[in-house]
Amino acid sequence: MKLTLKGTNLELTPSIRTFIEDKIGSLDKFIKKYEALGEVKAEVEIARTTKHHRKGNIFYAEVNLHLPKKTLRAEFEGTDVRSTIDKVKDKLKSEIGKYKETVV
């Protein structure tokens, strides 16, 4: 799986990059058979939705997973960047499960 990372209003530090690569990269085992059919790409965007708020949902994570003949999408807003990435990964894992059920 090829990962493309984008940070909006947020600097993607090496530790955050590694965290994203580990979390989203762990989904690779669920889509192995689709990689044989074509290239699988994941576009990840992490954003800070506001610069002046200190509380509330200020981080946004979005993942577009391009599979052969289908694009899966998951997004989540949260208070912490790492937990937001975790939640979007869980949503994407659920979407992959639904996709597998419809294809089989």
DOMAR-990928 format. One record per residue (C-alpha): y, x, z; residue in one letter; residue number from 1. Coordinates in Angstrom, 1 decimal. Example, Ala and Ser with C-alpha at 12.3 -4.5 7.8 and 13.67 -1.06 7.14 Angstrom:
% DOMAR-990928
r yy->-4.5 xx->12.3 zz->7.8 type->A seq->1
r yy->-1.1 xx->13.7 zz->7.1 type->S seq->2
% end
This chain:
% DOMAR-990928
r yy->0.0 xx->0.0 zz->0.0 type->M seq->1
r yy->3.4 xx->1.3 zz->-0.9 type->K seq->2
r yy->6.1 xx->0.7 zz->1.7 type->L seq->3
r yy->9.8 xx->0.4 zz->0.9 type->T seq->4
r yy->12.1 xx->0.4 zz->4.0 type->L seq->5
r yy->15.7 xx->-0.9 zz->4.1 type->K seq->6
r yy->18.1 xx->-1.0 zz->7.1 type->G seq->7
r yy->21.1 xx->-3.3 zz->7.0 type->T seq->8
r yy->23.9 xx->-2.6 zz->9.6 type->N seq->9
r yy->21.3 xx->-0.5 zz->11.4 type->L seq->10
r yy->20.3 xx->3.2 zz->11.1 type->E seq->11
r yy->16.6 xx->3.6 zz->10.5 type->L seq->12
r yy->15.8 xx->6.5 zz->12.9 type->T seq->13
r yy->12.7 xx->8.5 zz->12.4 type->P seq->14
r yy->11.0 xx->6.8 zz->15.4 type->S seq->15
r yy->11.8 xx->3.3 zz->14.0 type->I seq->16
r yy->10.5 xx->4.4 zz->10.5 type->R seq->17
r yy->7.3 xx->5.6 zz->12.1 type->T seq->18
r yy->6.9 xx->2.4 zz->14.1 type->F seq->19
r yy->7.4 xx->0.3 zz->11.0 type->I seq->20
r yy->5.0 xx->2.4 zz->9.0 type->E seq->21
r yy->2.3 xx->2.1 zz->11.7 type->D seq->22
r yy->2.7 xx->-1.6 zz->12.3 type->K seq->23
r yy->3.0 xx->-2.8 zz->8.7 type->I seq->24
r yy->0.6 xx->-0.1 zz->7.4 type->G seq->25
r yy->-2.0 xx->-1.5 zz->9.8 type->S seq->26
r yy->-2.2 xx->-4.6 zz->7.6 type->L seq->27
r yy->-3.6 xx->-2.4 zz->4.9 type->D seq->28
r yy->-7.2 xx->-3.0 zz->6.0 type->K seq->29
r yy->-6.8 xx->-6.8 zz->5.4 type->F seq->30
r yy->-5.7 xx->-6.3 zz->1.8 type->I seq->31
r yy->-8.0 xx->-3.5 zz->0.6 type->K seq->32
r yy->-9.7 xx->-5.6 zz->-2.1 type->K seq->33
r yy->-6.4 xx->-6.7 zz->-3.6 type->Y seq->34
r yy->-5.4 xx->-3.0 zz->-4.1 type->E seq->35
r yy->-8.3 xx->-2.7 zz->-6.5 type->A seq->36
r yy->-6.8 xx->-5.4 zz->-8.6 type->L seq->37
r yy->-3.3 xx->-3.9 zz->-8.8 type->G seq->38
r yy->-0.6 xx->-2.1 zz->-6.8 type->E seq->39
r yy->0.3 xx->-3.7 zz->-3.5 type->V seq->40
r yy->3.9 xx->-3.2 zz->-2.4 type->K seq->41
r yy->5.6 xx->-4.1 zz->0.9 type->A seq->42
r yy->9.3 xx->-4.4 zz->1.1 type->E seq->43
r yy->10.6 xx->-4.2 zz->4.7 type->V seq->44
r yy->14.1 xx->-5.0 zz->5.7 type->E seq->45
r yy->15.4 xx->-4.5 zz->9.3 type->I seq->46
r yy->18.9 xx->-5.7 zz->10.0 type->A seq->47
r yy->21.3 xx->-6.0 zz->12.8 type->R seq->48
r yy->22.8 xx->-9.5 zz->12.3 type->T seq->49
r yy->25.9 xx->-8.9 zz->14.3 type->T seq->50
r yy->27.9 xx->-5.9 zz->15.5 type->K seq->51
r yy->29.7 xx->-7.4 zz->18.4 type->H seq->52
r yy->27.1 xx->-9.5 zz->20.3 type->H seq->53
r yy->25.1 xx->-7.9 zz->23.0 type->R seq->54
r yy->22.7 xx->-10.8 zz->23.8 type->K seq->55
r yy->20.5 xx->-13.2 zz->21.8 type->G seq->56
r yy->18.8 xx->-12.8 zz->18.5 type->N seq->57
r yy->20.6 xx->-9.9 zz->17.0 type->I seq->58
r yy->17.8 xx->-8.2 zz->15.1 type->F seq->59
r yy->16.2 xx->-9.5 zz->11.9 type->Y seq->60
r yy->13.0 xx->-8.3 zz->10.2 type->A seq->61
r yy->11.8 xx->-9.5 zz->6.8 type->E seq->62
r yy->8.7 xx->-8.4 zz->4.9 type->V seq->63
r yy->7.9 xx->-9.3 zz->1.3 type->N seq->64
r yy->4.3 xx->-8.3 zz->0.5 type->L seq->65
r yy->3.7 xx->-8.3 zz->-3.3 type->H seq->66
r yy->0.0 xx->-8.9 zz->-4.1 type->L seq->67
r yy->-1.4 xx->-9.4 zz->-7.5 type->P seq->68
r yy->-0.2 xx->-12.9 zz->-8.7 type->K seq->69
r yy->1.3 xx->-13.7 zz->-5.3 type->K seq->70
r yy->4.1 xx->-12.7 zz->-3.0 type->T seq->71
r yy->3.8 xx->-13.3 zz->0.8 type->L seq->72
r yy->6.9 xx->-13.4 zz->2.9 type->R seq->73
r yy->7.5 xx->-13.3 zz->6.7 type->A seq->74
r yy->10.7 xx->-13.1 zz->8.7 type->E seq->75
r yy->11.7 xx->-13.2 zz->12.3 type->F seq->76
r yy->14.8 xx->-12.8 zz->14.5 type->E seq->77
r yy->14.7 xx->-11.4 zz->17.9 type->G seq->78
r yy->16.4 xx->-9.5 zz->20.7 type->T seq->79
r yy->14.6 xx->-6.2 zz->20.4 type->D seq->80
r yy->14.0 xx->-4.3 zz->17.2 type->V seq->81
r yy->10.4 xx->-3.2 zz->18.1 type->R seq->82
r yy->9.3 xx->-6.7 zz->19.3 type->S seq->83
r yy->10.9 xx->-8.2 zz->16.2 type->T seq->84
r yy->8.8 xx->-5.9 zz->14.0 type->I seq->85
r yy->5.7 xx->-6.8 zz->16.0 type->D seq->86
r yy->6.3 xx->-10.6 zz->15.5 type->K seq->87
r yy->7.0 xx->-10.3 zz->11.8 type->V seq->88
r yy->3.7 xx->-8.3 zz->11.5 type->K seq->89
r yy->1.8 xx->-11.1 zz->13.3 type->D seq->90
r yy->3.4 xx->-13.7 zz->10.9 type->K seq->91
r yy->2.5 xx->-11.7 zz->7.9 type->L seq->92
r yy->-1.1 xx->-11.2 zz->9.1 type->K seq->93
r yy->-1.3 xx->-15.0 zz->9.4 type->S seq->94
r yy->0.0 xx->-15.4 zz->5.9 type->E seq->95
r yy->-2.6 xx->-13.0 zz->4.6 type->I seq->96
r yy->-5.3 xx->-15.0 zz->6.3 type->G seq->97
r yy->-4.1 xx->-18.2 zz->4.6 type->K seq->98
r yy->-3.9 xx->-16.5 zz->1.3 type->Y seq->99
r yy->-7.5 xx->-15.2 zz->1.7 type->K seq->100
r yy->-8.7 xx->-18.8 zz->2.4 type->E seq->101
r yy->-7.1 xx->-20.2 zz->-0.7 type->T seq->102
r yy->-8.4 xx->-17.4 zz->-3.0 type->V seq->103
r yy->-12.0 xx->-17.6 zz->-1.9 type->V seq->104
% end
